[in-house]
Amino acid sequence: MPRSPRQTIRETRESWARSRTIVLPDHVPARPASPGKYRVAFLIYRGNPRCGGQGVYTRHLTRELVALGHSVEVFAGPPWPELDEGVGFTAIRGLDLYRDPDPFRVPARREFTSWADWQEFLVMMSAGFGEPLAYARRIRRVLRRRRADFDIVHDNQCLGNGILDMVEKDGWPLLETLHHPITVDRTIALDHAENAWRRFTTRRWFGFLRMQVRVAKRLPFVLTVSGNSKTDINRQMKVPLERLTVVPVGVDHTVFRPYPDVTKKKGRLMVTSSSDVPMKGLVPLLEAVAKLRTERDIDLIVIGQPRPGGRVATTMERLGLTDIVHTITGVSDEELARLYGEAEVAVVPSLYEGFSLPAIEAMSCGVPVVATTGGALPEVVGQSGETGLLVEPNNPDALVGAIRTLLDDESLQQRLGQAGRERVMQRFTWEVTARGTAACYDAILRGEPLPASMEFD
């Protein structure tokens, strides 16, 4: 139901009052670099540690880079990241227009202190997403004053105009992490748009992609996380292959591990979804669960919060699954690992993934994985039948078959769970990620081409 003018005014005033109570986090100095190591300015325009993989990537990669002796200072916009001891932090003020509990808010006039603020707000008011554009403008201004403090900049998929200006006009050596081409997200979202208005607003929201594609094509050094992403970035964003390399994402295998005191729960499935969007494939999974419950006792744990009134929530209601589908948010890494340990099967139903943290987290916990063949998932999970089971994306019947196979075969569960953890330990730790990333820093600062892409097999 639309809000009344009176309600809108009241909520806007509450938002303004809330903004008065928000204080920027204090600066945290970085641990100094060891001899021969680098001083890294690590950029993340949205530091949220609980939504999406970029906050997770930032926390664990920076910790491992510091462990290797590098000095790393994170420059993050809100929501603020979680960082470990030794990693420096500088908060980059932003309007945080999508914050809880007042997303898409109208800031008070006093909150506008720069042209970047106005850009961010005006893009939102035109149904777009302006955070990358505004953050890039802000961080360029901040780092101009600190040119002597760093050897290299590492940008985590902002790709705003200001990032390109830092390279071409300010002379910064810069490594760009591009997890996967967001052009895929846009295509899938448009394919699932239900009417012309929805297609229009979807196109408008993804308007920032024109900027990101333009910037990515001109940056000299781009790191991505899988061979599939490398191919798609080259094909869809026209980044030359010689400017691209692959360093896989990792998992904290000391936390994501089997816990002896955790007991499996019969019929328990688990899925982790960082956002309620078609690309994550939750609707096909719910349809599969609805079919499976007709033949056995089953329940599904969803790590994430479906949007009220969205496709996932309405599908749960339509299929009558609210009694066996349970959503959980705000858990720690250890709590998440223990939840994985209770599941007989972890499912990654995505239509596309540039990598997949949920897949390697589940595998690291020794839980057998059913995943689709969308994007890089076959690279990550490995050979179907050996380290997991792979099925066609967007196919509920295929999910039913694979999940049923595992639920009916305890020995297969154990075999795939053990093999999956071994695969993660050999290939997907954060130390591996940090060493591969540091090799890229070496090449850039020595004037050499990026190292060859790391192979998963």
Secondary structure, 3 states (H helix, E strand, C coil): CCCCHHHHHHHHHHHHHHHHHCCCCCCECCCCCCCCCCEEEEEECCCCCCCCCHHHHHHHHHHHHHHCCCEEEEEECCCCCCCCCCCEEEECCCCCCCCCCCCCCCCCHHHCCCHHHHHHHHHHHCCCCCHHHHHHHHHHHHHHCCHHHCCEEEEECCCCHHHHHHHHCCCCCEEEECCCCHHHHHHHHHHCCCCHHHHHHHHHHCCHHHHHHHHHHHCCCEEECCHHHHHHHHHHHCCCHHHEEECCCCECCCCCCCCCCCCCCCCEEEEECCCCCHHHCHHHHHHHHHHHCCCCCCEEEEECCCCCCCHHHHHHHHHCCCCCEEEECCCCHHHHHHHHHHCCEEEECCCCCCCCHHHHHHHHCCCCEEEECCCCHHHHHCCECCCEEEECCCCHHHHHHHHHHHHCCHHHHHHHHHHHHHHHHHHCEHHHHHHHHHHHHHHHHCCCCCCCCCCCC
